[in-house]
């Protein structure tokens, strides 16, 4: 996500939402969750 340019605020919200849903919650390990993804922790 770093370094990307967005057309406007709505574009940013949409693209960040997609990133959270597809990468952050499903692939990124979180130390506070005992190195599980948020999806697996639930």
N, CA, C and O atoms as a CHARMM CRD file, in Angstrom:
* protein
*
  168
    1    1 UNK  N      0.82000  -1.19000   0.00000 PROA 1      0.00000
    2    1 UNK  CA     0.00000   0.00000   0.00000 PROA 1      0.00000
    3    1 UNK  C      0.86700   1.25800   0.00000 PROA 1      0.00000
    4    1 UNK  O      0.43100   2.30100  -0.48700 PROA 1      0.00000
    5    2 UNK  N      2.04900   1.18000   0.52100 PROA 2      0.00000
    6    2 UNK  CA     2.89200   2.35300   0.64000 PROA 2      0.00000
    7    2 UNK  C      3.29400   2.88100  -0.73000 PROA 2      0.00000
    8    2 UNK  O      3.67700   2.10600  -1.60700 PROA 2      0.00000
    9    3 UNK  N      3.21100   4.17000  -0.91600 PROA 3      0.00000
   10    3 UNK  CA     3.64300   4.79500  -2.14600 PROA 3      0.00000
   11    3 UNK  C      2.60700   4.82100  -3.25500 PROA 3      0.00000
   12    3 UNK  O      2.89500   5.30900  -4.34800 PROA 3      0.00000
   13    4 UNK  N      1.41700   4.31400  -3.00500 PROA 4      0.00000
   14    4 UNK  CA     0.38600   4.32400  -4.03700 PROA 4      0.00000
   15    4 UNK  C     -0.31100   5.68000  -4.07500 PROA 4      0.00000
   16    4 UNK  O     -0.47800   6.33800  -3.04900 PROA 4      0.00000
   17    5 UNK  N     -0.70800   6.07800  -5.26300 PROA 5      0.00000
   18    5 UNK  CA    -1.46700   7.31600  -5.41400 PROA 5      0.00000
   19    5 UNK  C     -2.93100   6.96300  -5.63700 PROA 5      0.00000
   20    5 UNK  O     -3.25000   6.02600  -6.36900 PROA 5      0.00000
   21    6 UNK  N     -3.80300   7.70800  -5.01000 PROA 6      0.00000
   22    6 UNK  CA    -5.23700   7.48800  -5.12900 PROA 6      0.00000
   23    6 UNK  C     -5.85600   8.65200  -5.89400 PROA 6      0.00000
   24    6 UNK  O     -5.38600   9.78600  -5.80700 PROA 6      0.00000
   25    7 UNK  N     -6.91200   8.35800  -6.64000 PROA 7      0.00000
   26    7 UNK  CA    -7.59900   9.40300  -7.40900 PROA 7      0.00000
   27    7 UNK  C     -8.31000  10.38500  -6.49500 PROA 7      0.00000
   28    7 UNK  O     -8.30000  11.59200  -6.73200 PROA 7      0.00000
   29    8 UNK  N     -8.93100   9.85300  -5.44500 PROA 8      0.00000
   30    8 UNK  CA    -9.67000  10.68000  -4.50000 PROA 8      0.00000
   31    8 UNK  C     -9.89400   9.87000  -3.22700 PROA 8      0.00000
   32    8 UNK  O     -9.43800   8.73100  -3.12600 PROA 8      0.00000
   33    9 UNK  N    -10.58300  10.44200  -2.27300 PROA 9      0.00000
   34    9 UNK  CA   -10.81000   9.78300  -0.98900 PROA 9      0.00000
   35    9 UNK  C    -11.60900   8.49300  -1.16500 PROA 9      0.00000
   36    9 UNK  O    -11.30900   7.49000  -0.51800 PROA 9      0.00000
   37   10 UNK  N    -12.60400   8.50800  -2.01800 PROA 10     0.00000
   38   10 UNK  CA   -13.40800   7.30100  -2.23900 PROA 10     0.00000
   39   10 UNK  C    -12.56900   6.17100  -2.82400 PROA 10     0.00000
   40   10 UNK  O    -12.72900   5.01300  -2.44000 PROA 10     0.00000
   41   11 UNK  N    -11.67400   6.50600  -3.75300 PROA 11     0.00000
   42   11 UNK  CA   -10.77700   5.50500  -4.33300 PROA 11     0.00000
   43   11 UNK  C     -9.87300   4.92100  -3.25200 PROA 11     0.00000
   44   11 UNK  O     -9.65900   3.70900  -3.20900 PROA 11     0.00000
   45   12 UNK  N     -9.34600   5.76800  -2.38600 PROA 12     0.00000
   46   12 UNK  CA    -8.48300   5.30500  -1.29900 PROA 12     0.00000
   47   12 UNK  C     -9.23900   4.37100  -0.36500 PROA 12     0.00000
   48   12 UNK  O     -8.73000   3.30900  -0.00400 PROA 12     0.00000
   49   13 UNK  N    -10.43200   4.74900   0.02600 PROA 13     0.00000
   50   13 UNK  CA   -11.23100   3.90700   0.92900 PROA 13     0.00000
   51   13 UNK  C    -11.50100   2.54400   0.31600 PROA 13     0.00000
   52   13 UNK  O    -11.38400   1.51900   0.98800 PROA 13     0.00000
   53   14 UNK  N    -11.86100   2.53200  -0.95800 PROA 14     0.00000
   54   14 UNK  CA   -12.16200   1.27200  -1.63600 PROA 14     0.00000
   55   14 UNK  C    -10.92700   0.37800  -1.70500 PROA 14     0.00000
   56   14 UNK  O    -10.99100  -0.80300  -1.36400 PROA 14     0.00000
   57   15 UNK  N     -9.80500   0.94200  -2.14400 PROA 15     0.00000
   58   15 UNK  CA    -8.59900   0.13600  -2.32600 PROA 15     0.00000
   59   15 UNK  C     -8.01100  -0.33200  -0.99900 PROA 15     0.00000
   60   15 UNK  O     -7.49500  -1.44600  -0.91100 PROA 15     0.00000
   61   16 UNK  N     -8.08400   0.49900   0.02400 PROA 16     0.00000
   62   16 UNK  CA    -7.59700   0.09400   1.34400 PROA 16     0.00000
   63   16 UNK  C     -8.49700  -0.98800   1.92100 PROA 16     0.00000
   64   16 UNK  O     -8.01000  -1.92900   2.54800 PROA 16     0.00000
   65   17 UNK  N     -9.80100  -0.86600   1.71600 PROA 17     0.00000
   66   17 UNK  CA   -10.73200  -1.90400   2.16700 PROA 17     0.00000
   67   17 UNK  C    -10.44900  -3.24800   1.52500 PROA 17     0.00000
   68   17 UNK  O    -10.48500  -4.28200   2.19100 PROA 17     0.00000
   69   18 UNK  N    -10.16800  -3.23300   0.23500 PROA 18     0.00000
   70   18 UNK  CA    -9.82300  -4.47400  -0.47000 PROA 18     0.00000
   71   18 UNK  C     -8.53200  -5.05400   0.09900 PROA 18     0.00000
   72   18 UNK  O     -8.43800  -6.26400   0.30700 PROA 18     0.00000
   73   19 UNK  N     -7.53600  -4.20500   0.35200 PROA 19     0.00000
   74   19 UNK  CA    -6.27000  -4.66800   0.92400 PROA 19     0.00000
   75   19 UNK  C     -6.49400  -5.32200   2.28500 PROA 19     0.00000
   76   19 UNK  O     -5.94700  -6.39300   2.55100 PROA 19     0.00000
   77   20 UNK  N     -7.27900  -4.70400   3.13300 PROA 20     0.00000
   78   20 UNK  CA    -7.53500  -5.25800   4.46500 PROA 20     0.00000
   79   20 UNK  C     -8.24500  -6.60100   4.36000 PROA 20     0.00000
   80   20 UNK  O     -7.89600  -7.54900   5.06400 PROA 20     0.00000
   81   21 UNK  N     -9.22700  -6.68200   3.49500 PROA 21     0.00000
   82   21 UNK  CA   -10.00800  -7.91500   3.35400 PROA 21     0.00000
   83   21 UNK  C     -9.21100  -9.04800   2.72900 PROA 21     0.00000
   84   21 UNK  O     -9.41200 -10.20900   3.08400 PROA 21     0.00000
   85   22 UNK  N     -8.30700  -8.73100   1.80200 PROA 22     0.00000
   86   22 UNK  CA    -7.62500  -9.79500   1.06200 PROA 22     0.00000
   87   22 UNK  C     -6.21500 -10.10300   1.54300 PROA 22     0.00000
   88   22 UNK  O     -5.72700 -11.21100   1.32300 PROA 22     0.00000
   89   23 UNK  N     -5.55600  -9.16600   2.18600 PROA 23     0.00000
   90   23 UNK  CA    -4.17100  -9.39800   2.62000 PROA 23     0.00000
   91   23 UNK  C     -4.03700  -9.30000   4.13200 PROA 23     0.00000
   92   23 UNK  O     -3.61000 -10.25600   4.78000 PROA 23     0.00000
   93   24 UNK  N     -4.39400  -8.16500   4.69500 PROA 24     0.00000
   94   24 UNK  CA    -4.13900  -7.90100   6.11000 PROA 24     0.00000
   95   24 UNK  C     -4.80800  -8.91700   7.02000 PROA 24     0.00000
   96   24 UNK  O     -4.17900  -9.40700   7.95700 PROA 24     0.00000
   97   25 UNK  N     -6.06300  -9.24300   6.76800 PROA 25     0.00000
   98   25 UNK  CA    -6.78200 -10.16600   7.64900 PROA 25     0.00000
   99   25 UNK  C     -6.57300 -11.63100   7.30200 PROA 25     0.00000
  100   25 UNK  O     -6.91000 -12.49900   8.10700 PROA 25     0.00000
  101   26 UNK  N     -6.03100 -11.93200   6.13800 PROA 26     0.00000
  102   26 UNK  CA    -5.91200 -13.33400   5.72500 PROA 26     0.00000
  103   26 UNK  C     -4.48000 -13.82000   5.60200 PROA 26     0.00000
  104   26 UNK  O     -4.24300 -15.02800   5.61400 PROA 26     0.00000
  105   27 UNK  N     -3.51100 -12.90800   5.48400 PROA 27     0.00000
  106   27 UNK  CA    -2.13000 -13.33300   5.26300 PROA 27     0.00000
  107   27 UNK  C     -1.14300 -12.81000   6.30400 PROA 27     0.00000
  108   27 UNK  O     -0.16200 -13.48500   6.61400 PROA 27     0.00000
  109   28 UNK  N     -1.38600 -11.62800   6.84200 PROA 28     0.00000
  110   28 UNK  CA    -0.42400 -11.01000   7.75300 PROA 28     0.00000
  111   28 UNK  C     -0.54100 -11.62200   9.14200 PROA 28     0.00000
  112   28 UNK  O     -1.62200 -11.64900   9.73000 PROA 28     0.00000
  113   29 UNK  N      0.57900 -12.11300   9.65800 PROA 29     0.00000
  114   29 UNK  CA     0.60500 -12.69000  10.99800 PROA 29     0.00000
  115   29 UNK  C      0.71400 -11.56800  12.02800 PROA 29     0.00000
  116   29 UNK  O      1.42400 -10.58700  11.80900 PROA 29     0.00000
  117   30 UNK  N      0.01700 -11.71200  13.13900 PROA 30     0.00000
  118   30 UNK  CA    -0.00500 -10.69900  14.18600 PROA 30     0.00000
  119   30 UNK  C      0.54300 -11.30000  15.47800 PROA 30     0.00000
  120   30 UNK  O      0.03800 -12.31300  15.96100 PROA 30     0.00000
  121   31 UNK  N      1.56600 -10.67900  16.02700 PROA 31     0.00000
  122   31 UNK  CA     2.17200 -11.19900  17.25200 PROA 31     0.00000
  123   31 UNK  C      1.18000 -11.19800  18.41200 PROA 31     0.00000
  124   31 UNK  O      1.21900 -12.09900  19.24900 PROA 31     0.00000
  125   32 UNK  N      0.29800 -10.21100  18.47900 PROA 32     0.00000
  126   32 UNK  CA    -0.68800 -10.14500  19.56100 PROA 32     0.00000
  127   32 UNK  C     -1.69900 -11.28200  19.48700 PROA 32     0.00000
  128   32 UNK  O     -2.38100 -11.57400  20.46900 PROA 32     0.00000
  129   33 UNK  N     -1.79800 -11.92500  18.32500 PROA 33     0.00000
  130   33 UNK  CA    -2.73400 -13.03900  18.13700 PROA 33     0.00000
  131   33 UNK  C     -1.98200 -14.36400  18.10000 PROA 33     0.00000
  132   33 UNK  O     -2.42800 -15.32600  17.47500 PROA 33     0.00000
  133   34 UNK  N     -0.83500 -14.40300  18.77600 PROA 34     0.00000
  134   34 UNK  CA    -0.00100 -15.60900  18.82100 PROA 34     0.00000
  135   34 UNK  C      0.41000 -16.04600  17.41200 PROA 34     0.00000
  136   34 UNK  O      0.41500 -17.23200  17.08400 PROA 34     0.00000
  137   35 UNK  N      0.75200 -15.05400  16.59900 PROA 35     0.00000
  138   35 UNK  CA     1.24200 -15.25600  15.22800 PROA 35     0.00000
  139   35 UNK  C      0.25000 -15.98800  14.33400 PROA 35     0.00000
  140   35 UNK  O      0.62600 -16.81600  13.50500 PROA 35     0.00000
  141   36 UNK  N     -1.01700 -15.66500  14.52100 PROA 36     0.00000
  142   36 UNK  CA    -2.07300 -16.13100  13.62700 PROA 36     0.00000
  143   36 UNK  C     -2.58300 -14.93200  12.83800 PROA 36     0.00000
  144   36 UNK  O     -2.34600 -13.78300  13.21200 PROA 36     0.00000
  145   37 UNK  N     -3.27800 -15.20800  11.75300 PROA 37     0.00000
  146   37 UNK  CA    -3.95400 -14.13100  11.04500 PROA 37     0.00000
  147   37 UNK  C     -5.25300 -13.82800  11.78600 PROA 37     0.00000
  148   37 UNK  O     -5.77600 -14.70400  12.47400 PROA 37     0.00000
  149   38 UNK  N     -5.78800 -12.61300  11.66500 PROA 38     0.00000
  150   38 UNK  CA    -7.06700 -12.32300  12.30400 PROA 38     0.00000
  151   38 UNK  C     -8.16300 -13.29000  11.86800 PROA 38     0.00000
  152   38 UNK  O     -9.02800 -13.65000  12.66700 PROA 38     0.00000
  153   39 UNK  N     -8.13200 -13.70700  10.62200 PROA 39     0.00000
  154   39 UNK  CA    -9.13500 -14.64400  10.11300 PROA 39     0.00000
  155   39 UNK  C     -9.06600 -15.98700  10.84000 PROA 39     0.00000
  156   39 UNK  O    -10.10000 -16.56000  11.18200 PROA 39     0.00000
  157   40 UNK  N     -7.86100 -16.48600  11.07700 PROA 40     0.00000
  158   40 UNK  CA    -7.70900 -17.77300  11.76200 PROA 40     0.00000
  159   40 UNK  C     -7.93700 -17.64900  13.26400 PROA 40     0.00000
  160   40 UNK  O     -8.34400 -18.61400  13.91100 PROA 40     0.00000
  161   41 UNK  N     -7.67700 -16.46500  13.82300 PROA 41     0.00000
  162   41 UNK  CA    -7.85100 -16.24900  15.25500 PROA 41     0.00000
  163   41 UNK  C     -9.31800 -16.30200  15.66200 PROA 41     0.00000
  164   41 UNK  O     -9.64700 -16.77800  16.74800 PROA 41     0.00000
  165   42 UNK  N    -10.19200 -15.81700  14.79800 PROA 42     0.00000
  166   42 UNK  CA   -11.63500 -15.81700  15.10300 PROA 42     0.00000
  167   42 UNK  C    -12.08000 -17.22000  15.24800 PROA 42     0.00000
  168   42 UNK  O    -13.25800 -17.47000  15.50600 PROA 42     0.00000
